[in-house]
Amino acid sequence: MPAEPTSGNRRIAPAPGRADSVRAKLAELGLSEADIAGAVAWARSGGGEAGG
């Protein structure tokens, strides 16, 4: 399900034509939906915080 643009949670969906190019680039890089989900989970857990 695509993210809906809202001010409360700062999610912004790419323009309809742009979404396809983003998906194509991710495929070109060999990144799967699971890779992205894992990266988001890691970032939300504070995995990239400096000094920690």
Secondary structure, DSSP 8 states (H G I E B T S, - for coil): ------SSS------HHHHHHHHHHHHHTT--HHHHHHHHHHHHTTTT-TT-
